[in-house]
Amino acid sequence: MGNKEIQESPVLTHEDFKSDQMVKWCPGCGNHAILNAVTKVFPLVGHKKENYVVVSGIGCSSRFPYYVSTYGFHSIHGRASAIATGVRIANQKLSVWIPTGDGDSLAIGGNHFIHIIRRNLDVNILLFNNKIYGLTKGQYSPTSEMGSVTKTSPFGTIEHPFKVGELVIGAQGTFFGRVVDNTPKFITEVMHEAAKHDGTSVVEMLQNCVIFNDGTHSIITDRETKDDVQLILRHGEKMIFGKERNKGIALDIDGLKVVTFDPNGPIPDEILVHDMENPSPGVHLMLAKMYPPQFPIALGVIRSVPANTYCRLLADSITHAKANQKIKCVDDLLNSGDTWEI
Amino acid sequence: MSTSKQIIERDSVVVKFVGDSGDGMQLSGTLFSDAAALAGNDIATFPDYPAEIRAPHNTIAGVSGFQVHIGKETKIIGDKCDVLVAMNPASLKANLKWIDKGATIITDVDAYDEKALEKAGYQSNPLTDGSLSSYKLITPPISTLAQETATQYGMDTKNAARTKNMFCLGMVYYIFNFDLDTPGTLIDKRFKKKPDVAKVNKKVLEAGYNFAETIEAFESRFQISNVQLPKGRYRNITGNIATAWGLLAASERSGRDLFLGSYPITPATEILIEIAQHKSLGAKVFQAEDEIAGICSAIGASFAGSLAVTTTSGPGLSLKTEAVGLAVMTELPIVIVDVQRAGPSTGMPTKSEQADLNMALYGRNGEAPCIVIAASSSSDCFYAAYNAAKYALETMTPVILLTDGKIGQGSELFRIPKVADLPAINPPIVQPNDPDFKPYRRDPETLVRGWAIPGTEGLQHRIGGLEKTDIFGAVSTDPLNHEKMVNNRYEKVMRLANRIPKQEVTGCVDADTLVVSWGGTKGSVETAVKEVNKTGKKVAHAHFSYIMPLPSNTAEIFAKYKKILVCELNTGQFVGYLRATHPDFKYLQYNKVQGLPFTVSELVTVINNTL
């Protein structure tokens, strides 16, 4: 492979990343669209095929590695982030992807999830959030809304759900994006942004489980109403939404607010311009927390802040140590300090 | 004053420094053992300290100690002390059971006030009530003398009080007739960044030495026989450092970067600390968020082509269990170092035991055989770690390396090898675009699968925790395929027996009785066997380093003896394993589970009673 970095691969296509395995997700599952988007995004990212590694844990989404023809590791529940950390540190040329679910990453794997983000390790996390445990057939998850009736909460849950964006930004995340599973082009676009980001990227996929939690995101995805409840964010552009493009997001002392205006007139100055690169997490956090009916849900790249990555800092410190430390090989080490002849 | 004192010639002597944790006993012990080694003695050391960083002052719970055995040949840390340096009543009380009548006790009379005596649980002052009359008791006002000296050289009162360990050390140097220059250099090194502190400490040490020479209390000094070891370059080394260096050597020799994913835990932390110092050797050290992330990151690094290691102790190995199974299933090479401590649960973190053997052998769901190797001494940790790495890489199998707190934190002399002289390591790396590559295609002889490393062109494949088809590696629940894969994974481990060294027998090989031991007890069992043989009786000894698989000649050896006595620091885990794997033989057992090593004298008694 030599020392060539990325970007010099032969032109690859969508087809190059499809595997020969039968995809065993349920018909109508939102995962199919996400898989399709991933196989489209890999050729765009531009690494050589052998440099992609997909690492997963356990759950429906974690079957993902079998369905792409890259190197893959389908590991154990909750540990994909920890395993991917080792993969990435071991070989800095690899492009590492972690498809995971709300149970896998936010319940059993919660600790690894926050720590990989805190370290800004160079991986791409695709978090499939269907607010339910699918593979074990319908128990509530850490993202299930308060009061959700599931097999293990027949009278409704009494737990406060995690919001993925809050957790990511709380853990000092440098990239957070959000998409819904029925917008394949937009998924590819946001994933491509995630891939370009240096450090940990988390893309929350609002994904529909047709069997155990059908319609959980329907308030956001219904064809009739979606334009009024989806705010598509684009860096440097005003935060405008609505079927008539007559609503925007502004900030006052109480936080964000929805402002309605005449779409034929000028756009009010108070409407915010999206700055995904703002290091301050304030507005990003507020955007991540918006939820219908009071607010639209923010989609797209909410936060993408340049920062030092774990792997770059590690490589720098190894280079520095190699240049400055006296011990160059293990024989030097064995003979360092006090030694004597007998 | 006369200095023509009696010289006692001895093959070896045991010295123990005890005091409050924080009194500098570990430092005193280290400086003493280093000086002894430089003076030409063999050494073995063992720190004995509480789990608390600063336990309540002057209490038994807070006693910290450092035992040093110096002499001609010191394979063990020694049963009983010849010289005890005790800084306060509590440390004296806690250690009296470890000294023989006639031994020398040096203790600080300044520390024996009413409050300290009460805290130690003394009804009356042992220095004056006659209870210590069978020992050579030396009770200078150490605190006062040390403080006076230190303040004289410009140190403030508070810090001056802390130099009392150096005063004691000076006295001990006198008793052993050590050159004062040696500790001087060692102190300079220790206080490299504080030359003023180094200077004062040296002055206090000198004062202690001169004081010992002046007073009439020491009627004898020791002359220790010099070491009789093979010629070569030597150093002092603890087991944990030796483990770290063995892994670094294996990384260099195999050409695979070392990746260490670990979470700090007593008594294994020093391995993590040591490897973290050596980024210049390319070692990548990842201090994980927990034990599970430690091993999982190692598994990831192994998948990506590193020599991947995780280090821990018993509670950590419990947490890693599921991931060890994943490494078994995916057939990835990792080394899991368990520096055993007394369990179960949190147990006694600073005390040593051999009770994790069953967990290493069996502690996983499903049929999940690992290779299990045990280090037999502090310096052997180097070779045990090297071989653990070699066999992990060459068999694509997780290796559990068992050491223990005693050999991990204890030290002994280590003959420095050359890396080029260590055995070659040949991992089965698959070449780019190999047309025959299949994830679970095996070498017909060894049953080892190939290592197809991400980043290699044309070898894309998927592995994971789900059972896979033989050769092709597709997900499968086929009953016969599962059984075949279970057998393959087991057989692969068993076939390693063809490549590891044959088991050796030492002592009187033609005896009727064979003593069997494994792991960190080698020194005490070997010494006990020698002592018994010296008395004209006959006993043989087999010490096992390879546990799973056992050496191929194990049954052949056992068949030669009428009695087999298995000694181990647990309730009988190895003997249970031998009964299961070699049921044709009858085994006797001797066990101890006190968080303490075997003493030679107890083993001699047990062996004599068995013959």
Interface residues (C-beta under 8 A of the other chain):
Chain A: M1 Q21 K48 K49 E50 N51 V53 V55 I58 P65 Y66 S69 T70 Y71 G72 F73 H74 S75 I76 R79 A82 I83 A84 T85 G86 V87 R88 I89 A90 N91 K93 L94 N111 H112 H115 L314 S317 I318 H320 A321 K322 N324 Q325 I327 K328 C329 V330 D331 L333 L334 N335 G337 D338 T339 W340 E341 I342
Chain B: D34 A37 L38 G40 L186 V227 L229 P230 K231 G232 R233 Y234 R235 N236 W245 L248 A249 E252 D257 F259 G261 H278 K279 S280 L281 G282 K284 F286 A288 E289 D290 I292 A293 C296 S297 A298 I299 G300 A301 S302 F303 A304 G305 S306 A308 E322 A323 L326 T330 I416 P417 K418 V419 P432 I453 P454 G455 T456 E457 G458 L459 Q460 H461 R462 I463 G464 G465 L466 A474 V475
